[in-house]
Amino acid sequence: MNETVRRTTTPAGDPAWYVSNYDTVRSLLADRRLGRTHADPANASHYSKSVIFGRPEPASPTEVADHARMRRLLSPWFSARRLAALRPRVQQLVDGLLDELAAGIRPVDFHEVVSFPLPALVICELLGVPYTDREDFRRWSDEAADMEDQERSLRGLGALWQYVSGLVAVKLDDPGDDVLSALVAAHRADPDAFGLDDVAQLGAGLLFAGHETTVAAIDTGVVLLATHPQQRDALRRNPDLGEAAVEEILRAALPDPVPVRASGTTGLARWTNADVEIGGTTIPAGELVLLGLQEANDSPRLVGDSGGFDVTRHPNPHLTFGHGPHFCIGAPLARLELRVLFAALLDRFPTLRLAVPPADLQPRNESLTGGLAALPVTW
């Protein structure tokens, strides 16, 4: 049996290959022979019913150039300088949300009061999206991320794109200092290569990814700290561990006994555009490969002999944000939000704990981004 790669079945029930070895996953993340496109997407294996990362996009001769343009347009908005200027505003938002948490009747749903609003507020300010529309784009994002109901996913993504298209139309006449306005300016500079549909599609993707994934990370961090009091107390005694603690939260998964669906193998979906040899096994072009980021993040290659949740872990080269040319461009923003939030949270709520047993928490198993349906806490 090849321990590096094995055959498996996706959550959609389609055949795929699964890779979880840390070094192999890291290498494949940067391998251009794997990507999100396919020469015959209609007949390719699907990862899930979600239209977001659940199936491949049609192959395009300009995909490499399109990706490079996207990185070039967005990189300035996630630069160290830009995020340093944003940090006081993130702190202000965190303080306000924690005020709401303190004023709530216990137990309080942390997911509803803090985990969702913080990333939504931040990404709205960055993109130039009205926060008053949060319940709408939250609903559409939830629908788009549905891994089990394809019609619901299509409906949600369509509504999200239509919403962002409306915002783009406004930015054409009334631009601001925000990402959508910058994308509109890029369209004006080269309308043939970067159409308004491209602007709306990229904007919708940023709106979705900019809050959904960070919400799940915040949920996970709260559960991990609440269920590992020694680690939480170590962090409180030494706030300098804050950066390492955030990296460990990003590396780790929801702890047992939080129930997690085991239907189909989960991982980051990539399709081969050429034959790829992995551990002596040749995977033909057109096959679906699942990169097991979580299992790779838990491997002895990364954690050594000190498995489990450890806020002192350093270095911590986890693969949560990917690796190589497709490394998550929003990673610095997510890290900023998590660092500011958890530093303030432990300072103001040193006795924060779960209000229900971990086994009673309900994960969003149908959602691509995971997280929890609710997170009742007390203190």
C-alpha positions in Angstrom: 0.0 0.0 0.0 1.3 3.4 -1.0 1.3 5.5 2.2 2.0 8.8 0.3 -1.1 8.7 -1.9 -4.3 6.6 -1.9 -7.6 6.4 -3.7 -10.6 7.9 -1.9 -14.1 9.3 -2.4 -15.0 12.9 -2.1 -18.0 14.3 -0.1 -19.8 14.4 -3.5 -19.2 10.6 -3.9 -16.7 11.0 -6.8 -13.3 9.2 -7.0 -10.2 11.1 -6.1 -6.6 10.7 -4.8 -5.7 11.7 -1.3 -2.4 13.1 -0.1 -1.6 14.0 3.5 2.2 13.7 3.9 3.4 17.2 4.9 6.3 17.5 2.5 4.3 16.1 -0.4 1.3 18.4 0.3 3.6 21.4 0.5 5.3 20.5 -2.7 2.0 20.0 -4.6 0.6 23.3 -3.4 3.3 25.0 -5.4 3.2 22.6 -8.4 1.7 24.2 -11.5 0.6 20.8 -12.8 -2.2 21.0 -10.3 -4.8 23.7 -10.3 -8.5 24.6 -10.2 -9.2 24.2 -13.9 -9.9 21.2 -16.1 -10.1 20.6 -19.8 -13.5 18.8 -19.5 -15.0 20.2 -16.3 -18.5 18.6 -17.0 -17.0 15.1 -16.8 -14.4 15.7 -14.0 -14.7 14.4 -10.5 -16.5 16.9 -8.2 -15.4 17.6 -4.7 -18.8 18.7 -3.5 -22.1 20.1 -4.7 -20.9 23.7 -3.9 -20.1 25.9 -6.9 -17.2 27.3 -4.9 -14.3 25.0 -5.1 -16.6 22.0 -5.5 -15.9 21.6 -9.2 -13.2 22.7 -11.6 -13.4 25.8 -13.8 -12.9 25.5 -17.5 -9.3 25.6 -18.6 -8.2 29.0 -20.0 -5.0 30.0 -21.9 -4.9 33.2 -19.8 -5.4 31.7 -16.4 -1.8 32.2 -15.3 -1.8 35.8 -16.5 -5.2 36.4 -14.9 -3.9 35.1 -11.5 -0.8 37.3 -11.8 -3.0 40.3 -12.4 -5.2 39.5 -9.5 -2.2 39.3 -7.1 -0.8 42.5 -8.5 -4.1 44.4 -8.0 -4.7 43.1 -4.5 -1.3 42.9 -2.9 -1.1 46.6 -2.0 -4.3 46.2 0.1 -2.8 43.5 2.2 0.7 45.0 2.6 2.4 45.4 6.0 2.0 49.2 5.7 -1.7 49.1 4.9 -2.5 46.6 7.7 -0.4 48.6 10.2 -2.6 51.6 9.4 -5.7 49.4 9.8 -4.8 47.9 13.1 -6.2 50.8 15.3 -9.5 50.4 13.5 -9.5 46.6 14.1 -8.8 47.3 17.8 -11.7 49.7 18.0 -14.0 47.1 16.4 -12.8 44.4 18.7 -13.4 46.6 21.8 -16.9 47.4 20.7 -17.8 43.8 20.0 -16.4 42.7 23.4 -18.5 45.5 25.0 -21.5 43.8 23.5 -20.4 40.4 24.7 -20.0 41.8 28.2 -23.5 43.3 28.1 -25.1 40.1 27.0 -27.2 37.8 29.1 -25.2 34.7 29.8 -24.7 32.3 28.1 -23.9 34.4 25.1 -23.5 33.1 21.6 -19.9 34.1 20.8 -20.3 33.1 17.2 -23.2 35.6 16.7 -21.8 38.4 18.8 -18.1 38.3 17.9 -17.0 35.6 15.5 -19.2 36.7 12.6 -19.4 40.5 13.0 -15.6 41.1 13.4 -14.4 39.7 10.0 -17.6 41.0 8.3 -17.0 44.6 9.6 -13.3 44.5 8.6 -13.9 43.1 5.1 -16.7 45.6 4.5 -14.5 48.5 5.3 -11.7 47.2 3.2 -13.9 46.4 0.1 -16.2 49.3 0.4 -19.3 47.2 1.2 -22.1 48.6 3.4 -22.1 46.7 6.7 -25.8 47.2 6.9 -26.1 44.6 4.1 -24.3 42.0 6.3 -27.3 39.7 6.8 -27.9 39.5 3.1 -24.4 38.7 2.1 -24.1 36.4 5.1 -27.1 34.4 3.8 -25.9 34.3 0.3 -22.4 33.2 1.4 -23.9 30.4 3.5 -25.9 29.3 0.5 -23.0 29.4 -1.9 -20.8 27.3 0.5 -23.4 24.6 0.8 -21.6 21.3 -0.1 -24.8 19.2 -0.3 -27.4 21.3 -2.2 -26.2 22.4 -5.6 -29.2 24.4 -6.4 -28.9 26.3 -3.1 -25.2 26.9 -3.8 -25.9 28.2 -7.3 -28.6 30.5 -6.0 -26.4 31.9 -3.3 -23.4 32.6 -5.5 -25.6 34.2 -8.2 -27.2 36.5 -5.6 -23.7 37.4 -4.2 -22.4 38.2 -7.7 -25.5 40.3 -8.5 -25.1 42.2 -5.3 -21.4 43.0 -5.9 -22.2 43.9 -9.5 -24.6 46.6 -8.1 -21.9 47.9 -5.8 -19.4 48.0 -8.8 -21.9 50.1 -10.8 -22.0 52.6 -7.9 -18.2 52.7 -7.7 -18.1 53.6 -11.4 -19.7 56.9 -10.6 -18.6 57.4 -7.0 -15.3 55.7 -6.2 -13.8 55.6 -2.8 -10.6 54.5 -1.0 -11.5 50.8 -1.1 -10.7 47.6 -3.0 -13.8 47.6 -5.2 -13.0 51.1 -6.3 -9.4 50.1 -7.1 -10.7 47.1 -9.1 -13.0 49.5 -11.0 -10.0 51.7 -11.8 -8.1 48.7 -13.1 -11.1 48.0 -15.4 -11.0 51.5 -16.7 -7.3 51.2 -17.5 -7.8 48.0 -19.5 -11.5 47.2 -20.1 -10.9 44.5 -22.7 -8.7 42.4 -20.4 -10.5 43.1 -17.2 -14.2 43.5 -17.7 -16.8 44.6 -15.1 -17.9 40.9 -14.8 -14.3 40.1 -13.8 -14.5 42.9 -11.2 -17.7 41.6 -9.7 -16.5 38.0 -9.7 -13.3 38.9 -7.9 -15.1 41.2 -5.5 -17.7 38.5 -4.6 -14.9 36.0 -4.0 -13.1 38.5 -1.7 -16.3 39.2 0.2 -17.0 35.5 0.7 -13.5 34.4 1.6 -12.7 37.6 3.6 -15.2 36.8 6.3 -16.3 33.2 6.1 -12.9 31.6 6.7 -11.9 33.9 9.5 -15.2 33.3 11.3 -14.4 29.6 11.4 -10.9 30.3 12.7 -12.2 32.5 15.5 -14.7 29.8 16.5 -11.9 27.2 16.6 -9.7 29.4 18.6 -12.3 30.1 21.3 -13.0 26.3 21.6 -9.3 25.4 21.8 -8.5 28.0 24.5 -11.6 27.1 26.5 -10.8 23.4 26.4 -7.1 23.8 27.1 -7.0 26.0 30.3 -3.3 25.4 30.8 -2.5 26.7 27.4 -4.9 29.7 27.9 -3.3 30.5 31.2 0.2 30.3 29.7 -0.9 32.8 27.1 -2.4 35.1 29.7 0.8 35.0 31.7 2.9 35.8 28.7 1.1 37.9 26.1 4.3 37.8 24.0 3.1 34.3 23.0 0.1 35.9 21.1 1.6 35.6 17.7 2.6 31.9 18.2 -0.8 31.2 19.7 -2.6 32.5 16.6 -0.4 30.4 14.4 -1.3 27.4 16.5 -5.0 28.2 16.3 -4.7 28.4 12.5 -2.8 25.1 12.5 -5.1 23.1 14.7 -8.6 21.8 14.2 -11.7 21.8 16.3 -10.7 19.4 19.2 -12.4 16.2 20.1 -15.1 15.5 21.1 -16.6 18.2 18.9 -18.5 16.1 16.3 -17.2 16.5 12.7 -18.7 14.8 9.7 -16.8 11.8 8.3 -18.8 11.4 5.1 -16.3 11.5 2.3 -12.7 12.6 2.5 -12.1 16.3 2.9 -9.2 18.3 1.7 -8.2 21.1 -0.7 -9.3 20.1 -4.2 -6.9 20.4 -7.1 -7.1 18.8 -10.6 -4.1 17.6 -12.5 -3.4 19.2 -15.9 -0.6 16.8 -16.6 0.6 13.4 -15.4 2.0 13.7 -11.9 4.1 11.1 -10.1 3.5 11.0 -6.3 5.4 8.5 -4.2 5.9 6.1 -7.1 2.3 6.4 -8.3 1.5 8.2 -11.5 -1.7 10.2 -11.4 -3.0 10.9 -14.9 -4.0 14.3 -16.2 -7.6 15.2 -15.4 -7.7 13.5 -12.0 -8.9 15.1 -8.7 -6.3 15.2 -5.9 -7.3 16.1 -2.4 -4.6 17.8 -0.4 -5.1 16.9 3.3 -4.0 20.2 4.9 -5.3 19.3 8.3 -3.6 15.9 8.5 -0.4 17.4 7.1 -0.6 20.1 9.8 -0.8 17.4 12.4 2.0 15.3 11.1 5.2 14.6 13.1 7.1 16.4 10.4 5.6 19.6 11.6 4.7 19.0 15.3 7.5 16.6 16.2 6.8 14.8 19.4 4.6 17.6 20.9 1.3 17.0 19.3 -1.9 18.6 20.5 -2.6 22.3 21.0 0.5 24.2 22.1 0.6 28.0 22.2 4.4 28.0 22.5 5.0 26.1 19.2 7.7 27.8 17.2 8.4 27.6 14.4 5.0 26.6 13.0 5.1 26.4 9.2 1.6 25.1 8.9 -0.1 24.9 5.5 -3.5 26.4 6.4 -3.0 29.3 4.1 -1.4 27.2 1.4 2.1 27.5 -0.1 3.7 28.9 -3.2 2.1 31.1 -5.9 -1.5 30.5 -4.6 -0.6 31.3 -0.9 -3.7 33.0 0.5 -3.4 36.7 -0.2 -5.7 37.6 2.7 -3.5 35.7 5.3 -2.0 38.9 6.8 -5.5 40.4 7.4 -6.8 37.2 9.1 -3.7 37.1 11.3 -4.2 40.7 12.3 -7.8 40.2 13.3 -7.0 37.0 15.3 -4.1 38.6 17.1 -6.0 41.7 18.1 -9.1 39.7 19.1 -7.5 37.0 21.3 -5.2 39.5 23.1 -8.2 41.6 24.1 -10.4 38.6 24.8 -8.1 37.0 27.3 -7.5 40.3 29.0 -11.1 41.2 29.4 -12.6 37.7 29.9 -9.9 35.6 31.7 -12.5 33.0 32.8 -14.2 32.6 29.5 -15.5 29.1 29.1 -17.9 27.0 27.0 -21.5 27.0 28.3 -22.1 23.5 26.9 -20.1 20.4 26.7 -17.9 20.3 23.6 -19.8 17.3 22.3 -22.9 19.5 22.2 -21.5 22.0 19.8 -22.9 21.8 16.3 -20.3 22.1 13.5 -21.5 23.5 10.1 -20.7 20.2 8.3 -22.6 21.2 5.2 -20.5 24.3 4.8 -17.3 24.5 2.8 -15.7 26.8 5.4 -16.8 24.9 8.5 -17.0 26.6 11.8 -19.9 26.3 14.3 -23.6 27.0 14.1 -23.4 28.6 17.6 -20.8 29.0 20.3 -22.4 29.5 23.7 -20.0 30.9 26.3 -20.0 32.2 29.8 -17.5 33.6 32.3 
